[in-house]
Amino acid sequence: MVGAGLVVIGVGIGIGKIGGSAMDAIARQPEAYGKIQTAMLIAAALIEGIGFAALFAVS
Amino acid sequence: MILLKKKSLFLIALLFAGGLFAKENEQNQENLSAKEIQKKEIKEYIMHHLQDSYDFSLFSYTNEAGEHVYFGAPLPIILWDNGLKIFSSSKFHHGETVAEVDGNHYAISHNKIYKTDTAGTITYDEDHHATNIAPLDFSITKGVVSIMFTFLLMFFLFKNLADSYAKNGGIASGAGRFFEPIVLYIRDDIAIPNIGEKKHRKYMSFLLTVFFFVWFLNMLGLTPLGINVTGNIAVTLCLALITFLLTNLTGTKDYWLHIFDPLGSTMKWYAKIPLYIILIPIEVLGIFIKPFSLLIRLYANMQAGHIVLMSLIGLMFIFKSWLGSPMSFGLAFAISLIEVLVALLQAYIFTMLSALYFGFASEEHEHHNEMEAH
């Protein structure tokens, strides 16, 4: 149970950081919005995948 | 407190094990209040929804006489048990009775068909695995029907689109007008940037198929039909397996060099040995981890989405108050909207990452030139 919680905390921090950084990047270069969004989604999906895998392993 | 923790741990395990241990709960059913029974009913209902089933029942209720009434259609069951056995799933009466076919008896236990005696007894070992013989099962289940439906839908939609190009001189008509930009998006923004102008055509058919297949099935899962195909690990496993095979069978020399000789000519061979003891196993593991993460991501996302959605709907019946029920209804509605987005996003991610892996597989020498330039 504790492990599952830790996993979710880690994933939350990770995706939060990606989202935040993407926001910064878009604010700096609004014209690169599409590319930044794509890269953001891929990174978020990768972290999420690890998170789910860990959740399954923990439970 | 510890007892409570253990209970919740068990709950989580139950959620993920797909109700494998449902038998254990049934023993102490008598001394439970009506509310607890209802909670368990809802839990069982959610578990049932997540699983594939042998009949396409839309809903069921218990009438005044205490009989279960089901609305839906039975589906064919195809078994290989010393010869082909084909019969309708209505013989099982929704898993409640034993089906007799050519002198053999079959019963459903935990969503699997087992061969039994006339009374339908199923014996369990200490790990609660049935010890009865399980015949090879090729049944047309609910999931298979959904896949066939999606297949037909996709075939006619895109056949129509292709025909309209031929007829109108390159201009899409009808539903094709909606799908044409999506097809172009997949080509111009997923395939070409990741695989490259030269080689993307080879992979386009798979990328388009997998995108629309996953998207349509995800969307079907949000309809009240109660279909959960992409939340079935066997389906996502097969999809990921195709990506895995395509990646490795079309891999170029540089792809394999990247795995077994990642440092190339930047180092002397004797300097590479200690590094490669670590690097090569990691790279080889990576071949398998990439498609594995694909399969887990799609499966877990859809499964989790369905569990959350069904739990919120179940909460309405647990609260049964003017405050709680509308609130959980609102939440369920909001989650449904998010799920529509997730359905598209997961299809996109699956296609995107597949394209990325195909890009790795068809890379050519760029990598080594880059290294030398540094």
HADDOCK unambig.tbl for C-alpha pairs under 7 A between the chains (distance, minus, plus):
assign (segid A and resid 1 and name CA) (segid B and resid 9 and name CA) 6.58 0.50 0.50
assign (segid A and resid 42 and name CA) (segid B and resid 349 and name CA) 6.81 0.50 0.50
assign (segid A and resid 49 and name CA) (segid B and resid 293 and name CA) 5.80 0.50 0.50
assign (segid A and resid 49 and name CA) (segid B and resid 296 and name CA) 6.68 0.50 0.50
assign (segid A and resid 49 and name CA) (segid B and resid 297 and name CA) 4.85 0.50 0.50
assign (segid A and resid 52 and name CA) (segid B and resid 297 and name CA) 6.81 0.50 0.50
assign (segid A and resid 52 and name CA) (segid B and resid 300 and name CA) 6.45 0.50 0.50
assign (segid A and resid 53 and name CA) (segid B and resid 296 and name CA) 6.58 0.50 0.50
assign (segid A and resid 59 and name CA) (segid B and resid 12 and name CA) 6.95 0.50 0.50
assign (segid A and resid 59 and name CA) (segid B and resid 13 and name CA) 5.79 0.50 0.50
